[in-house]
Amino acid sequence: MTLVAPDPTRTVPLPLREQADVRDRWLTQRLLDLLPGLMDRAGIDLWLVVGREYNEDPVLATLLPATWLSARRRTILVLHRSDDGVTAAAVSRYPVGQFLPAWSPEDGERLPAEDTQWAEVRRIVEQAAPQRIGIDVSADFALADGLSHSEHRRLTEALGPWADRLVPAEELAVGWLETRLPEEITVLDGLNRRVREVVEEAFSPAVLTAGVSTGTDLAWWIRQRLSDLGVEPWFHPVVDVQRAGVAPRCEQGVLLPAVPLDVPVEPGDLVHCDVGSSSLGLRTDSQRNGYVLRRGETDAPAGLQQALAVGNRLQDLTTAELVAGRTGNEVLAAVRRAAAAEGIDGDIYSHPIGVHGHGAGPAIGRWDDQRGVPGAGDRVLRPDTVYALELCVRVPVAEWHGQPVRMALEEGVVLTEDGVTYLGDRQTELLLIPGA
């Protein structure tokens, strides 16, 4: 099945009914075109995804039709790899979208409904006779660890001798969550552009009044504006300020804004925001920086512009190392070596992003630990995956009497067979905000 790529000018936002149509078409295409190869790569013949209402496996939510906002009662999805592709069946009290209905509680006249439900899972497994049955358990990825203890117990009891063939589906679950269709990438590009437009509006005289507006005011304005546009946040926006003569604060190992969030922004401030948005079941995570002009200024101080340029250089060094087949830890180590060779003081803490903000896939550093991430950092990068290219640099600013500025940057990028491409417009110049 081939989808017509959405018009990038209309991807964000679409009316809810159109969004549901797009998401259901994507799910069909993913089941037909992506899942067989992912199951082959993981060596799994049959995948069981199990969740109960309000305690869903994170993977389950990505397999449900768009009109389902949660599982209903106990929902068991069975995905069987065969020569014809993947057969998708639902052992569920209610019909589940594209999945073939495989059970009704009326099938057992005297047994409790949940007993007949598990018995049907056993019957399907016996008929398929798989060598490896994947279940969502994982020590390294929370998003691939969605099978609860009680459901695991009921499943193993129901399968009897077939339970010996249960294996972790970590590779399959992570692959399913991290791999993007071309149309999904198009939508993420449009969503990143929409967020940029909202931030540019927030960092303008129409919204930001020097001496009046606080970081808290701006954060709530951004959230409200996105909501009014039909774009939901996946975390509350953050707007913070750095100011000449005001040193950063650190409490219990946590870096706090140099200027309290409830203190008004003033001319001469460096204003930074971190915004995460959600539409069509996809997430973005981006950061922008602006400078509030003093009276008579027409541009930001050269030292602040240089700090942004250094941050852009660290981005270049990072994207050069984002190569399919390398692990996240290998990418991190290579970037840190390259940055040290150029005298760049910075940290890299990039992460996969897609259906979840901090998505499943190879972690590339953490803001508080640059030694590598055990487990998640050992996973290799794959093509057709999207990352939040997140990092920061620390640069002394001459105009601020040598005070270091922490320039934090974050952009969406996609890794394909052709290399790395930015989603939306990369920030290479500070947003200039009239201050008087």
N, C-alpha and C positions, 0 to 999 in steps of 0.2 A: 504493500500500500504506500502510495506517495502522497504527501500532503502538499498543498499549495502554501508557500511561505506567507505568513501574515504580512500585511502592509506595515512596515516599520513605523509609519506615522500614526497608525491606529492601534498599536499593540498595547498601549498603556494610556488610559484604562479602556477596556471593552465593557459593554453592559454585562451584567452577571450571567444572563442566559447565553450570550455569545462566549463568555469565558468558559462556561461549562461545556459547550460544544467543542471548543478548541482542546480543552483538557482531556475530554473523552477520546477525541481523535488521536491525540498524542499517545494516550495509554494504549489504544489499539495498535498504533504503529510500533510502539516500544515492545509490546508483546510479540508482534510478528517479526520485527526486524532486528531488535537488539537482544532479546532474551535468549533465543537459541544459542547464539555465539557466546554469551556470558555463561550460560550453563555448561557449554562444552569446555570453555576455558577453566571453569571451576571443577570440572569433572563430577558434576551432580546430575543424576538422572531424574530425580523428583524432588521438588522444593515444597515444603509445607510452611505456610505463613499463618500463624494462629494469633488471634487477639480477642479480647472481650470488650464489651461496650465500656468506654471511658478508660480502658487500660490497653490501648492498642499498641501492638508492635509498630515502631516507627516505619517499617517497610510496608506494613499493611495499609497505612494511609495513602501511600503512593500507588496502590493497586485498586483502590475503591473508586467507583464512579463519582463524578464531580458533585452529584446531588447528595451523596452520603457525606455527612460531616463527621461521622465517627462510625465505628463498628456497631452492629446491632446484635445484642445478646452475644453468643460466641460465634465468631466468623472464622471459618477455616478455609483457606485458599490452597488448592493443590495444583501445582504446575509441573506437568510431566513432559519431559523431553523425549521425542520419538523421531523417526525418520521424516515425519510430516511437519515437524516444527515443535511447537509447544502446545499441548492441550491444557487449557485453563478451566478448572472446575471449582465450584463453590459448594462446600458442605456447610450450608447456612440456612437458618429458618426463613430468610427472605432472599429473593433473587438479587444477585450482585452483578449488575451491569453486563459486561461482555462475558462473564464467566458462566460456563454451563452449569445449570442447577443439578446437583448430584444427590440431594437428600431432602426428604420431607419427614417431619416428626411422625406423620401418620404411617410411615413405613413399618414401624414396630408397634404392634397392637397392645402389648402388655408391658413392654420395657419403658422406663423413663426416657424422655426425649433425648437428654444428653448422652445416655448410653447408646441409643441407636445412632446418634451423630458420630460418636467415636467408632462405633462398629462399621459405619460407612467408610470412614477413613481407612480402617483396616482392610475392608473389601477392595478399595481402590488400590491400595498398596500391593495387596496380593495379586491383583489382576495385572498391575504394571510390572511387578517383580523387579524393582530397581536395585542396582548394586550399591548406590550411595544416595541416601535420603538426607537432603539438606534441611537443617533447622537453624533458626536465628539465635545462636549463642556465640559470644565473642568476648574475649578479655580486653581487647585493644580498642574496639569501636562500640560505643554505647548504642549507636544507631543500628548496629547489626546484632544487638544483644536483647532483642525484644521478646523472646519467648520466656514467659514468667515461670517461676519454679513450679507452681501448681499445675499449669498447663503442660509443662514438660513431664511431670509425673503422670498425668492422665494419658498423655500421648504414649509414653513408653509402656504403660499398662495395657493400653488398647492394642498396640502393635505386637505385643508378645515377642516371638523370636525375631520378628522383623526389626525390632528396636536395636539389634546389633548392627544394623546398617545405617543408623543415624550418625551424621557427621556435621560439624559446624559449617554453616553456609556463609561464613564471613566474606570470603572472596566474591561470592555471587551477590550477596546483599550490598556490599560496598560498590561493586561494579554497577549494579542496577541503580544505586542512588547517585553515583558520581557521573555517569555517562549522559551526555546531553545530545538531543536531536538538533539538527541544523536550525529548525524552526524555533526551538527553545533558546538557542543562542541568539537568534534575531530578536526575540522578545527581551532577553536580558540586556542586549545592546540598547533597545528602546527604553527599558526601565532605568538603566544607568543614566541615560540622557535626561529623562524626566526628573530624576533626583537632582542632577546638576542644575537644572533650570530652577527648581524650587530653592536650592541653596543660594543661587545667584540672586533670586528675589529676596530671600531673607537677609543676605548681605548687601542690601541696597538701602538708600534713604527712605524708600517706601515702607520699610519695616524697621530698620536699625537706626535709632536716634542716639548719637553719642551723648553720654551723660545721663541717659534715661534707661535705655534697654539693657537688660542683664542677660547673661548666658542662659538662665532659666527661662526668661521671656522668649528668647529666640528659639530655644529647643521646643517649647510648646507651640510656638508659631509654625515651625517646620512640621511638627507632627500633625497639627490641625490642617495645614495646607495640603499635605499628602492625603489625609483622610478625606478632605473635601473633593480631591481629585479621584477618589476611589482606589487609592494606594495605601495599604496598611503597613505599619511598621512591624518589624519582628523584634526590635528593642527600642526603648525610648531614646530619641536623639540626644546627643551630648554636644553642647557648645561651651568651649572653654577659652580662656584668655591668657596670653603671656604679655607681660608689661615690663618695660625697662625699669630696673631698680627693685623689682619684686622677684625674689628667689623662689624656685619651685619648692613645694612642700612634700614631705614623705613621712607617712605614718604607718608603722607596722609593716614596712616593706612595700607599701602601696604608694605610687606616685599620685599626688593630688594636684588639682589645678592651682597654678601659682596665684591666680586671683579667684577668690570665692565666687561661686556661680551666681550669687545674689547681689554682686557688686556691679554697678553699671559699667558698660564698655566706654572707654575714653579714647580720644584721638591719640595716635601713636601705638595703639594696641595691635598685637597679632591675634586674630580671632580664628579659631579652629573648630570644625564640627565633624562629627561621626554619625552617619545616618544609615540605617538599615531599612530597606523597603521590601514589600511583598506584593506580588500580583501574579495571577494565573498559576499559583502554586510554586512560584520561583522567588528566590531571594537575591537581593543585592546588598553590598556592604561597601560604603565609600566614605572618604574623608576629603574635606576641602579646607583651604586656608585663605584668609583675607587680611588686609591691612587697613586700619582706619587712619585716613590721612589727617595730618595736622594742618592747621591753617597755613596756606602758602605752599604746601607740598603738592606735587603732581604725580609722584611715584613713591613707592616704598623705599626705605633706606637700602642702599646697595648690599649691606650685610644680610638683611632678610632675604633679598632676592638671591644672594649667593647660597643661603641655607636651603632654599627651595631647589636651586640648581644641583647642590650636592645630593639632596634627596632624590632628584630625578636620575642622577648618576647611579645611585645605589639601586634604583629601579632597573636601570639598564643592565647592571651587573647581575641582578637577580633573574631577569627574563632571559639573559644569555645562558643561564644555567638550567632553566626549566626545559628539560629534555626528556621525552618519553623514555622509559626504561630505567631512569635513575630513581633512587629513593629520595624521599623528602630530606632525610638526614644528609645524604650525599650532596644534594643541592645546597642545603644550608652551609655545610662545611666549605664548599667551593666558593660560595658568595662571600663568606667571611674572609677567606684567604685573599680573594680579589679586592675586597674593600680595604683590608689591612695594607695591601701593597700600594694602595692609593692614598693611604692615610685618612680613610673615612671612619669616623666614630659613629657607629649605628647598630641597630638591631633589626633582625628579620623575623617576622612572625606571621607568615602568610598561611592561608588555609583554603581548602576546597569550599565551594559554595554552590548552591543549586536549590534543591527542594528544602534544604535546611541551611540556616545562616552559617553556622560552623559545621560544614558538611563532612560526610564520610569520605575518606581518602587520605592521601599522604599529608601529614602535617609538616610544615617547613618552619621549624623553630617555634618558640613561645616568647612572649615579651619579657617574661621573667626568667628564662632559661635558654641560653644560646648554645648549649652543649648537644642539642639534639633531643628528639622525643622518642623514647623507647616504645616499640610497638607501632604506633601510628606513623612515626617518622620513618619506619623501615619499609613501608609500602611504596611500591614504584608508581611513578606518574604514568598515566595513560592518555592517549589522544582523546579528543572530544570531551574534555573536562574543563571546568571553569574554576578559577581561583580568585580569591580576594588577595591581591598583591599588597600586603600590608607590611609596613616598616617605618622606621624613624631614623633620623640622624640628629646629632648634637653638634652645633656649629657656633663658635663665639662670634658675636656681632660687634664690630668696631663702634658703630654708632650708639651701642648700648654699653659702652665702656668695657667691652670684652665679655659681657654677660652671655653665657651660652643659651641658645634657643633650641628647643626640641621641635624639629619640624617633622610632624607625623603625616604620612601619606598612605592612601589606600585607594586602589583602583581595581575594577573587575577586568580580568584577562581570560582569554580562552586559549587552551593548548590544543592544537590540531596537528595533523601530519605535516602541515606547512610551517609550523612554528607557533609563536605567541602573537596574539592580536589583542589590543585594548578594546574593551567594551565601553561605549560612550567616549567622551573626550577626556584625554589625560590632562591633568593640570600641570602646566609648565610656567604659568605666571600667577602671581598673587592677585586675588580679587581685590580691587581698590574700592574702598568705601568712604565717601565724603564724610568728614567728621565735623565740619563747621560750615 
